[in-house]
């Protein structure tokens, strides 16, 4: 899957941008700090997910004195297939309009299914350092694109969880609680199995990527379901029932799942430098993309913001070379173009210069 063309209007300081990126290769975007190069990446991300990776407040994203932002793109899944138009509009005040194939769609998931985008930036090490919610999202992103049933089950699970928590808080009778507990058990088992299957396929690819980027010896990745799996989830909920009723919420389940990542039995975040953490997370992200490609022949778009950050020349080159092996579309930003001198050895390159919100290239 590639982005053939993109038009961006009133997105932050990008008043109007029209670009035709190179499809299988490296799109290198450079410019001074504050010029708008990260906003260019952010707009592509927004076209995929209708949200920003920098701000959750729409009015901060819409350009100054504009009533709305608009982003339109043409994507193509294979070279011999017709392009698919996508569009996102966000109005000041929050109104959101999404289009696929020229038709309005109701949910962001319908839009996101067409254009998988993976982001590597200065915050990606949070995947190791922060709490388990980011690692669950890391897994669920991959499963969403591999299994068309995942979103339906995921929604049913969170509906059951919300209703069970409300029932626990209201101190309803055990019989009233039972219906939502039963639905929670059924959907939890499906979510847990999908995640287990995914991790089993992901770990070999993750290990291979890490060998290419950095010799992380002693690596171990364990998926933790979110409850003591010495018991079935039904049994465990039964054992926890009185405490759940006392606290007013469900303590355990897929909403508490995690990936435990260790190196020589020590949490990876505790022994890796910031640069090593970034390489480690890059390997995790690339493995997710490689699995998507191998399973459903769908290529993600990679957005790499501020490539030189925390990576020396050798590691930058290794990362771009590894990305290029996936023969997918890559967008990279940096302050100047000197850090891309050798990238033409890895992949076709197209240069874009950004200055005061204007993009040329």
N, C-alpha and C positions, 0 to 999 in steps of 0.2 A: 504494500500500500504506500502510495506516495502523494505528496501535495504538489500538484502541477502548477497551480497559481494561487495567489492570495491577494485580496484587497482589504485594506484596513482603513477605517475612517473614524476619526475622533477617539482614538484609543490612547489615553494619556497624552503625551506630546506628539504622537503620530497623527497629524491632521489628515493626511491622505497618502497611503502607500500602496503601490501596485507592483508586485514582484512575481517573477517566474523562476523558482529555485531549480537547481539541478536535482534530478530525481534520485538516482542511485549514486550518491556521492556526498561530498562535503560542501555545505554552504557556510562560508566563513563571514561573520558579521563583525566589523570592527568600528570603533569610534571612541571618542573621549567619554569619560564618566559623565552621565546625565544626558548623553546625546540621544538616547532612545533605543539602543541596541538590545537591552534586556526586555524592553517593552515589545520589540519585534517578536522575540521568543514567546513572551507572555501572551501576545495576541494569537499566536498559533496554538498555544496551550488552551486558550479561551475558546477557540474554534472547536476544539475537541471536547471540552468538558464544561463549557459555559461558566467557568469560574477561574479566578486568578490564583497564581501560586504566591502572590505578594500581598494581596489585600482582599478581605471579604466584604468590603464596603463599596457598592457599585458607584457611588458618586465620586469616589477617588480615582476611578478608572476611566470614566467618561471624560473626554477632553474639555479643557477650559471653555466655558461659555457655550458648550454644545448641549443639545437636549438628549442625545443618545449616541452610543457607539455602535458601529456595525462592522462585522468581519465576514467576508465571503471567500470561499475556497472551492477549488475543483480538485477532487481526489480521484485516484485511479488504483484499483486493486491489482491489475495486471496490465502489461503493455498492450495487449490486444483487446482490452475491454474498454467500453465507453467510460468517460469521466462522470463523476457523481457530484452535483453541486451541494454544498453545505452553507448554511448561513446562521449567524447569531446577531441579534440586536438586543442591547440593554439600554433602557431608558433611565434617565435620572428619576429617582424615586423607586427603581427596582423592577419595573415591568420587563419581562424577558420574552423574546420571540425566537423560536428555533425553526429552522427549515432543513429538510432533507429532500432531495429530488424536486425542489420547488414547492413542496407541500409542508404545511405547518405540522410539527410533532409536539406532543404534550410533555414528554419527559426528557430529561437530560440523558438518561440511559439510552434512549433511541438514537440520539445524536452521537453519543460516545462510542457506540458499537461500531461505527463506520471508520473511526480514526483513532487507533491506539497511539498515545503519545507517552514517552518516558522522559522524565526530567532528571538531569544531573546538575546540581548547583552547589553553592556553598553551604546549604543546609542539609544536604543528603546524608551526612553522617548522623543526623538525628535518628535515622533508621536503627542505628546501633545504640545511641546514647539515651534516647527518650523511652517512654513507656511502651507497652505492648500494642497500643492502638495503631501505631504506624506500621508495625510488623504484620498485624492482621490485615490492614489495608493493602500492604505489599502483596500478601497472598491472594486476597480477594480480587485485586485488579487482574492478576493473571488468570484466575479461575473464571472470572466474568467473560473474558475473551475466548476461553476454551470451551465453556459449557453454557449453552443457551438456557438451561434450566436453573442455573445458579441464582440469577437475580430473583426469580420467582420464589425460590425456596428461602433465600436470604430475607426477602420482604415478609414472608409468612413467619419466619423465625422471630424477627424483631417485633412483629405485631403480637405474637404470642407472648414474648418476653414483656412487652409493655403492659399487656392486659394482665399477665400473672403478677407483675409488680404492683399494679393498681389494686388487684384483688388482695394481695398480701398487705398492702398499706391500709385497706379498708377493713381488714380483719374479718373477711367473709368466712363462711363455714368451709370445712375440708371438702365437702361434696361440690360446692360452688367453685372452689379452686381447682378441682380435679380436671375440668374440661380444658382449661388453659395449660395446665401442667402436662396433660397428654399431648396437646398440640406442640408444646415446647419440646417435649421429648422426641416426637416424630421428626420435627424439622432440625433439631440439634444433631441427631444421628446422621442426617443427610449432609449438613454443613461440615460436620467433623470428618466424614468419610471423603468428601470432595477435597478438603484441605489436606488430609493425609495422602491421598493419591497424588495430589499436586506436588507436595513436598518430596515425595519419593522420586518423582520424575525430575524435579528441579535440582536436587542436591548433586547428582553427577555433573550436570552442566555448570553449576556454581563452582564446583571444585576445579573443573577444567578451565574456567575463566580465570580463577585465582592463580592457577599455575602460570598462565600467560602474563598476568599483571604483576604478581608478587608471590614468592614462595611461602604461603601461609601454612607451615607444617603443623600438624596436630589439630587441624580443624575438625570440629564436630558441630552438627546442626541437628537439634532435636525439636520436633513439633510437640507442643504441650496443649492438650485439648481444652483445658480450662477447668478441669475437675480431676479428681483422683481416679485414674482409669483402672485401678485395681477393682473398681466397681463399675457396673453399667451406669449410664447417666440416670436412668430411672431409679436405681438403687441409691445412688448418691443424693439425688434430690430428696428421697425419702429420709435419709439420714440427716439431711440439712434442714428439713421442713420446719422444725420448731425455731431454729435460729433465723431462717428466712422470714418466718412470721413475726418474730421479735424485731428484726431489723427493718422489715417492710420492703424488702427487695430480694431478688434472686442472686445469691452470691457467686454461683459457679455456672459454667456453661461455655459455649463457643464465644460468647461476648467477653470472655476472660482468657481466650487462647493466646498463645505466644510462640515465638521461635526462640529457643535458647541457643545462643551461638557462643561457642567457647573455643579457645586455642590452648591446647595442653591443659584442659580442664579449668581454665581461667576465663571469665567473661571477656570476650574480644574487646569490648570498649575499655577495659581496664589496663590493657597491655599494648594497645596500638596507638601510635602517634596520630595526630590529626590527618596528616597526609596518608598514612597507611589506612586509616579508617575510610577515607574517601576512595582509595583504590578498592578496598574491601566491598564497600557499598556499590561501587561501579560494577564489580564482578557480579554482585547479586542482581543488579538491574539488567545487565547484559544477558545473564542466564535466563531471566524471565522473558526477554525478547527472543532469545534463541529457542526456548521451549515453544513459544507462540508460533514461531516460524516452522519448527519441525512438526508440530501437531496439526495446525490448520493452514499452514502456508500463508500466514498473514504477517507482514513486516511492520513493526512499529516505527514511528518517527522518533528519533532521539534529539532532544534539546539539551545542549551542554552550555550552561551559562558561566562565563568567566573561566575559561579553560585553564589559564595559568595558576589560578588560585589553589595553593597548597600542593601543586604538582610541579616537579622539575621537568626539564626538557625531555629526559629519557622516558619518564612516566607519561608525559603528555603524548609523546609519539606512540608509546605502547597502547595507550587507551584508544587513540584514533585508529591505529592499525587494527585493533581487535574489533572496533565498531565497523570498520570497512569490510572485514571478513563476512559480516552478516549481509553485505550488499544491500544496504537499506539507505534511507535518507537521513542525513545528519545536519543539524544546525548548531554552529559553535559561535560563541561571542568572545571577544577579547578587546582590550583597549587599543592595541595596534596590531598590524599584520605581520610583525616580525616572528611571532611564535608559530607561523604556519609555513615556514620556509621549506620544510621537508615533507609536508603533508601530501604534496602531489605524488609522492612515491607510493602513498597508500590508497589514494582515491581521487577521482575527478574532483576538482575544486572550482567553486564559483564564489567570487568575492562581492560582498556588499559593504558599502561604506555608509555610516549613519552620522549625520551632523545636524544638530538642532531639529530633530524629528524628521529630517528628510533622508530617504534611503535611495542610494544609487547603486546600480550594479546589474 
